[in-house]
Amino acid sequence: MTAALAAAVALAGGGVAVARAGSGSPQDDGASSAPGTLTAPVTRGDLVETEDVAGTLGYADARTLATASSGTFTALAEEGTTLSFGDVLWRVDERPTVLLRGTLPAYRRLSVGDEGADVRQLERGLQALGHTGFTVDDEFTVGTAAAVRAWQEDVGAVEDGVVDLGEVVFARTGLRVAEHQASPGGPAAPGSPALLVTTPERVVQVALDVADLPLARKGAQVAVELPDGRQVDGTVSAVGTVAHGAEAADGGPAADGEAGSPTVDVEVTLRRSAALAGLDGAPVTVRLESERHDDVLTVPVEALLALREGGFGVRLVEGAAATVVAVEPGAFADGRVEVTGGPLSAGDLVEVPSS
């Protein structure tokens, strides 16, 4: 019997009379259904044991974007906004830096005659914004330059058909501006931090005790309870491989002998972003699945009786008669307990206390 079940039995059975039962078989204890008791059905289904852990609601993939230009920051995208491909991240001396789709970082100036995977990436990004007149390939042609000039006109850049270093930032997805790392009027130089950004994807970050690491399986489905009691579904999307040292109550390293245990970072991706508006940084509860038992018989844990000869049983109600049946408790979850070993079937009625 699990510790959770033992605790539940102690709470539920404090006032339960000791009963007798035959070895593995029902035995009439000479009593009808007692006053002050109710009945509950035996059910068959899946029983899932869970463990609740604390988490914090946030966004995925936080990182800092730096400018590659020199001058003065004249504008930055507003904090809290989500930028799509083609939007301006910031301006230096009124020259825009634009977000385009891609995986390679911008690392060089691109102009007619250049070749490479970064050229293909640029052309794909331009095509996605509706600029055409070139073949998407590894060659920066005159047609590519014409499309670049048209794009530069749209975003208010110098229309020279050349993509200077610092004119674009490539990313896999749209970006959310979490925080300004610079201010309009502040100096800009290559490598100067500009924006702290994340993806728009909502996630929960959990510092999971190393001892509980088996509960966090990548791809596992979880439930997340929000501060207002609403529940949303999530998926474990990342499980760290490095354990962090225990922290003291003030957030610093724990001293020798101080309470605490090493933790591993776990990330949970959420499905219903609309339900999360206004909850940035909010504390949430993540319900992790510790064990699943499929297609089992269960009864309310309050229905368990302590048998005089040892073990547990339930009082099976058939009409006006009540019969004690010895059972073997198994998994416990959500107030119900798996039972085996007795002649029980789904739909049978067992006694439970009325209060």
Secondary structure, 3 states (H helix, E strand, C coil): CCHHHHHHHHHHCCCCCCECCECCECEEEEEECCCCEEEEECEEEEEEEEEEEEEEEEECCCEEEECCCCEEEEEECCCCCEECCCCEEEEECCEEEEEEECCCCCCCCECCCCECHHHHHHHHHHHHCCCCCCCCCCECCHHHHHHHHHHHHHHCCCCCCCECCCCEEEECCCEEEEEECCCCCCEECCCCEEEEEECCCEEEEEEEEHHHHHHCCCCCEEEEECCCCCEEEEEEEEEEEEEECCECCCCCECCCCCCCCCEEEEEEEECCHHHHCCCCCCEEEEEEEEEEEEEEEEEEHHHCEEECCCCEEEEEEECCEEEEEEEEEEEEECCEEEEECCCCCCCCEEEEECC
